[in-house]
Amino acid sequence: MAKTKKTYTWPHRHVLGLEDLTADDLRHVFATARGFEAVSTRSVKKVPALRGQVVVNLFFEPSTRTKSSFFLAASRLSADVLDFTASMSSEKKGETLVDTARNIEAMGVDVIVVRHGRSGAARQLAEHVGCAVVNAGDGQHEHPTQGLLDIYTIGQRLGLDTCDLTGKTVAIVGDIAHSRVARSNIHGLKKLGAHVICVGPPTLLPGGFEAMGCELSTSLDDVLERVDAINMLRVQFERLTSPAFPSAREYTHLFGLTTERLKRMKNNVLVMHPGPINRGLEIESAVADGPNSTILQQVTNGLAIRMAVLFLVHQAQSAEPAASVR
């Protein structure tokens, strides 16, 4: 008797971090994103998937790429979108994060996309509001949609439709300590079978990442020949409370991705960066703009990934009783 294929149902009302998702969840996001890729190439760049829904971008930290990407993603799904820059209004007046979100939700909002400087802020919101919550970056915790689009780009460029990364090695280089992007990438990459090497100065490479299943290295030159993809992180000077390395020149000398280093790597190695790029510090312009670079493709894929995430949380929300709060 033939086995009946199980139908996958997206189970998550919120997307707060890749730590919460399974490998099947990740692959379902990627499959959904593939279905949305073509929307951006049409003459009419819209589908009615979220028609009648309201999405709010609630950003307590400055952002250009992520905020614009979520705005476009929601718009292309035909949602009504409100941009709310909380750092310029309610928070300055002493209102709490939860009160701000509840007041916004009372306007009939269906999805809150939140970015906040405090780790755990997105989860706190999810526990106190009835609408869906998507984490657009919380402190040094996670940035799940950036992790998703990075991993999606790796699978796409390596021709891996199922994103099975078994046998692949990915290096994440730079300011690991302060990077929510690194944490989301690590959770997702490990679940899909990749070997992850975290590379950086000892001051920016906490030993706790070894407990996450990563190899740690303080020498970029020692790992170059082994990697299939290399993700160059921005040095987050705004989060450094003391000098993490002697000088920018020394950082580039030890950890910058130069044309000379690229020559030692695999011919088809993928060069990644979550942006914004500090050209000449983390990566040479010739490398950032060269044929191995996926940086612009990451931006393009970010739109499809965020469309997929907004669609899926709406789908999960629609399947639950209206009064349900997680």
N, C-alpha and C positions, 0 to 999 in steps of 0.2 A: 504494500500500500504506500503510495507516494506521500511524502511529508508535505504538509501545508506550510508555505512560507509565512513566517510571522510578519505582521505589519508593524512598522515602527511608528510610534506616536511620540511626538516631542513632549517631554514631561515637565519642562521647567518654565514656571511663570516668570522668573527673573533670570537674568544672566549677570552674575556677580563676580565670577572668576572661573578660570579653566580648571582650577582645583576641584570644582564641583561637578564637572562634566566627565562623562565616560568617553572612551574611544569611539563608540557608536554615536554618541551625541555629536562629537566633533565632525565625524564623517557626514552626519545628517546636515549640519550647518554648511559644510562644503558643497554637498549635493544641491542644497537649496540655493546657495550662492551661484552655482553654475547656471541654474535656471534663470537667475536675474541678470546675468552678465550682458545678455543681448539688449536689455532695455536701454542701456546708455548709448547704444549705436543706432537706435531708431530715430526717425524724424520726429515722432512724438514720444518723448522720453518719460512715459508714465504708464503704470498699470494700476488697476483699481483695488488692489489687495487690502489697503488700509483706508479706503474711502469712508468718510464719516468719523474716523478716529482722530484723536488729538495727541500729538507728541510734543513734549516740552524738553528743551535742552536746558538743564539746570546746572550751570557751570560756575563753581566757586573759585576756579583757577583760570588764568588766561589760556586760550587755545585758539588756534586757527585751523589746522588740518582736521583734527578730530571733530570739532564743532561743525565746521563746514560740511564734512563728510556725512555726519548724522543728519544735518539739515537737508542735504540733497537726497540722502537715502529715504528719509520719511516723505519728502516731497514727491519722489518718483513712485512711491507706493500710494500716492494720492491722499496722504494724511494732511491735516492742518498742523502747522508747526509754529511753535512759539519759542523764541530764544530769550532766555532769562539769565542775565548776568548778575548773579547774586552778590558778587563781591562789590558791586556798585550800589546795592540797594539794601535789602532786608538785613543781611548779616552785619552790615555797617551800623545798623540801628539797634543791634542787640538781639534780634530774633533768632531762635534756635533753628538748626537745620530741619528738624522734624516739623516744627511749626510752619516754616516756609513751605515745605513740601505739602503739608496738609492743606494749607491755604490755596496752593496751586491746584491740588487735586480736587478741591471743592468747586473749581471752575469747570469740571467735567473732563478732566484729563485722563487719558487711557494708558500712556506710557511716559515715565520720567526717565530721561537719560541724564545721569548725574556724574559730574567730575568734582572731586573735593580733595583738599590737601591732607585730610586725615584718613589714615588707614581704617577700614571698617565702616566708613560713612555710608557706602552704598547698601551694605547689609543692614545697617541700622534703619535706613529708609524703608527697605523691603519689609521690615518687621512692623512698621507703623502706618503704612499706606495700603490701600486696596488695589491700586493700579499696578501695572508691571513696572519693574525697575531694571534699567540696563546700566551697568557700571562703565563709565567712560574714563576711569582712572581714579583710584583712591589712594592717596598718600604714596607709600612705598610698597603697597600690597599687590594690586593687580591692575592690568589694563587689558581685559579679556579680548576686546575686538581687535586690538593691535596684535595680540598673540595669534588670534585666529587668522588674520590676513597675512601675517608673516608665514605661518605654517602652510596656508593655502597656496601662497606664492611658491614656496619650496616644492610642494607636490606638483603644482602646475608646470613649473620650469623643468622639473626632473621627469615629467611625463608619468606621474604616479596618480592615476585617477582616484584610487582609493586612499591616497595619502598614507600608505603603509611605508613607514620610514625605517623599517628594520634594516640594519646594515649601513645606514647613513649616519654621518657624523656632522654635527652642527656646532660651530664655535660661536659663543656670545662674548664679545670683547669690550672691555672698558669699565664704566662705572656700574659694576654689578650691584654694589651695596645699596644704591639709591634707586635702582631701576625696577619699577613695576612691570615694565615691558619684559625684562629678563625673567621675572617670576612667572608671568603668564606663558611665555614661550617655553620655559622649562617644563611646566605642568603639561602643556599640550604635546610637546615633542616627545617627552618620555612615554606618555600614554600611547603614542603612535609608533613606538619602537626605536626612536633615534637615540644615539649616544650624544650627550651634550658635554661640551668642554667650556667652562667659564674661565675667561682669561682677563687678567688685569693686574694693576699694582697691588701689593699685599694690603695696602690701606683701603682698597676698594673691593676686596675679594673676601667676604666673610666666610669662615669655615662652615657655617650652617648650610651652605649650598651643597656641600658634599653629602649631607644627610638627605638632600632632595634627589640624590642619585647622579650627581654631576661629577665629572672629573675637574679638578682645579689646576690651573697653571698660571704662573707669574711670568711666563715667557711666550710671547706670540710666535717667535721664530721656531720654537720647539714643536708647534702643532700645525704649522702651515700646510705641510704636505698631506696631512691626514683628513682634512675637512672637505665636505661636499658643499657646505654653505657657511658663510661667515657673516654674522650680524654685528655691525659696528655701532655701539651705543653712544649716544651723546653724553659728554661729560657734563653733569648737572652742577655747574658752579654755584647756582642759587641755593643748593641744598648742602653745600660743603661748609661746615662750621670751622674747619681748620685746613691748612694746605695738605692735600692728599698726595702730592708729588712735587718735586723740587721746582719744575718749570714746565710750561707748555712745550717748549722745545724738547725737553727730555721725554715727556709723555709721547710726543710724536715719534721720537727716535726709537722708543721701546715698544709702543703699542699702536702706532699709526699704520694704516694700510696704504702702503706706497706701491708704485709701479714695480719696484724691485722685488718687493715681497710677493706681489701678485704673480710674477714670473715663476716663482717657486711652487705655486699652488697648482692644483689640477686644472686642466685647460677649460673645463666647463664649470668651475666653481662659481657659486652664486654669491654675489656681493650685495649685502642688504644693509639698510639703515632705516630706523623708524622716523627719523627727522625730528626737528630741524637739524641739518648738518652743520657742524663746525668745520668748514673746508680748510684743509691744511693742518688740522689738529688730529681728528680721528681718521680722516681719509683724504687722500689726494684727489683733486678735481678730476684728473685724468682717469682715475679708478672709478670715482662716483658717476662719471658720465660715459664710461666705457661699456663694451659689449657684455661683460659679466655682471654689470649692475642690474639689479631688479628694483631700484628705488622708486622709479615712476610707476612700474607695474604694481608695486605694493600700494601706492596711492589709488590706482584704478581698482585694484581688487578690494580695497577697503570699502568702497562704495557698495559693491555686490555683497560683501560679508555683512555690512551693517544693514542693508536691506533684508538679508536673510534673518538676522537676529531679531529685528523689529517685527518681521512677519511671524516668526516662530513664537515669540512671547505673546503676540496678539492671538495666535492660534491656541496657545495653552490657556490664555485668559478666557477666551470665548468658550472653552470646554468646561470651565468651572462655574459653580453657582455664583451669581452676581455679587453676593455679599461676602464671598470668601476672602479672607485676608491671611497671608502666610505669616 
